[in-house]
Amino acid sequence: MPLASSFDPSCSLYTTNTVHEDFSGSKLPRCARSTAPAPGASQGSALKRILNWQDWPVLGRWQVSLDHPALDGHFPGMPVMPGALLLSWFLQQLNRSTGSAVVEIRETRFSGVALPGAQLESRVSSNGIDTQFAIVDSSSEPARVVASGRVVVASGDAAA
């Protein structure tokens, strides 16, 4: 099955435990829709933390270039920005904007994709050491979280 026939950029969750073989035989993540928890079901603390990202200050903005070199091989025929580059961009924004040195990445979740041309925003919430972040695709309607997580900054540093 070709990649394009199973790819849906509106999906909110990409998992690596479900794979799809593209035309070259490479294993690629398959899009899986996340479902809302049943009424009364307990939601994990990570989900509760990220629900307020709209209220967090914007740390930086980035438009994914249509010809970014990382898109050539990630993935052929349906390019998406690699998650490692999204995380690197956020860490650079945090350091430039606040002078905070990250000493640990505690948690990272990639819950969507950044397509070529996407307008991304990094947003943060911090208690001084533990910093929560969301990388948001503000060009989609409605805006959606592409990646989120928590980092620890060196003591004495403070994030936004």
N, C-alpha and C positions, 0 to 999 in steps of 0.2 A: 504494500500500500504506500503510495507516495506521501511524503511529509505534508504537503499542502492540503491533502484531503482530510487530515486529522488535526490540523492546527487550528486553534480558535483563540485569537488574541484577546477575546473578552473574558477568558477563563480567569478565575481568581487564584488558582493554586496549581503549581507545577510540582510534580513529584518525580523522584528518581527511582522509586521502587516499581513504577509502571513504565515499561519502555516500549519503544516502537522502532522497528528497523526501517531506515530510509532506503532509498534506491541504491545506495552504495553498501548497504549491510551494516552501517554504523548504528549503534544503539542510541536513541534520543529520548528525552523525557516526553511523556505523553501528558497532555493537558487533562486535568481532572477537576471538575467543578466541586467547590467546597459547598457544604450544606449548612444551613443555620441549625443550631442545637434545638432539640425539642423543647417546647415550653416547660419551664421549671428545671431544665437540665443545668448542671453546674458548668460554668465557663472557667477555663484555666486563667491563672493570673496574667499570663502573657497576652491573652486576648483582651482582658480588661485594661491592661496598660496601654495597648495600642489604640483603643477606641477613642481616645481623646487627642489624637494627633492633630486634628484641625485647630486646636487651641495652642499648640506648640509653636514657638517662633521659628521662622524660616532662617536657616543657617546659610544656605547657598542655593543657587540655581544653575542648571546646566541643560543645554539642548543637545541631545544625542545627534551627532552629525550623521547625515545620510551616507557619507563615505568614510566613516570611522574605520580604520584598518582592522579592528577587532571583529567587525561584522562579516568580513570575508569568509571565515571558516566556522562561524558560530551562529547559526547552522546554515549549511548550503541550501539555498532556495528559500529560506525563511529566517533572515537574520534577526538576532536578538543580542542586546548588549550583555556580555558575560557578567555574572554576579560578582566575581572577584574585582572587576573594574568599578562596579557600582560601589562596593565596599571601600575600595581604595579612594575613590572620589570623595566619599563621605568623610573618611579619616583625614584627608588633606584639608577639607573644608573646616572640620573641627579644629585642626591645628592652626590653620591660618586665621580663623575668626576669633579663637579664644586663647590661643597659645597653649592649649591643653595637650599634654603628651599621653597618648593611649598606652596603657600598660597591659591591658587584657581585653580581648573580645569575648564577652561572656556568652552571648547568644546572638545568632543571626538567622533570620527566616526569609527566604525568597518566596514571596507569595504571588508574584506576577512576573511579567517581562517588561523590559524597556525596549521598545521598538525604535528603529531609525526615525529620527524626527521628534521623538518624545521630549516634552518639556518636563524636566525633573526638578524637584525641590527636596532639599534635606531639611528635616525638622528635628528639633531636639527638646528634651526635657531632662533636667538634671537636679540632683540633690547635692551637688558639689563633687562627688566622687563617682557615683553610679549614674551613667548617662544613657537614657533611652533615646532611640532614634527611629525615624521613619523616612524612607526615600519614597517620594510620592510622584506619580505621573500626573501632573496637573493639566496635561493636554487631553486626557481622556475625560469623558463626561458620564458620570461624575468622576472626580479625581479619585485615584485608587492607590493604595500602598503597594509598591513593587518589592520593597525589602524593609525589614525592621529588625531591631535587636537592642542589645545593651552592651556598652563598653565601660571599662573602668579607666579613669584618668589618674595620673600621678597625684598623690596627695599634695595639697597646696594649689593645684590648678582648679579652675572652675569653668564649667561650660555655660553656655547661654542660659 
